[in-house]
Amino acid sequence: MITKEKNHDLRKLLKPYTNKWVALSRDHRKVIAKGNELKEVISKAQSKDVVFLKVFPVDSFYMPKNI
């Protein structure tokens, strides 16, 4: 059986969590935990089946740089 995963628009879900760390469910539909520090969110989530994400402000961007 072939399944096709959908991309979800996370803007509405994550808007209240600007500049915070969040733990999302694997399907990216629910915020499991939130906090100012990643360590705090990891301890709150207490689940290995989550995705951790730093929520940046909508009007900014992130570009990694290799030094």
SULNOR-V998907 format. One record per pair of residues at least 4 apart in sequence whose C-alpha atoms are under 6 Angstrom apart, sorted by sequence separation. I is the first residue (numbers start at 1). GAP is how many residues later the second one is. D is the distance in whole Angstrom. If there is no record, write none. Layout:
# SULNOR-V998907
I;GAP;D + I;GAP;D
This chain:
# SULNOR-V998907
10;4;6 + 11;4;6 + 24;4;6 + 41;4;6 + 25;5;6 + 24;6;6 + 35;6;6 + 24;7;5 + 34;7;6 + 23;8;6 + 24;8;5 + 33;8;6 + 23;9;5 + 23;10;5 + 22;11;6 + 22;12;4 + 33;12;5 + 21;13;6 + 21;14;5 + 20;15;6 + 21;15;6 + 20;16;5 + 21;17;6 + 26;24;5 + 25;25;5 + 24;26;5 + 23;27;6 + 24;27;5 + 23;28;5 + 23;29;5 + 22;30;6 + 22;31;5 + 21;32;6 + 21;33;4 + 20;34;6 + 20;35;6 + 19;36;5 + 18;37;5 + 19;37;5 + 18;38;6 + 18;39;5
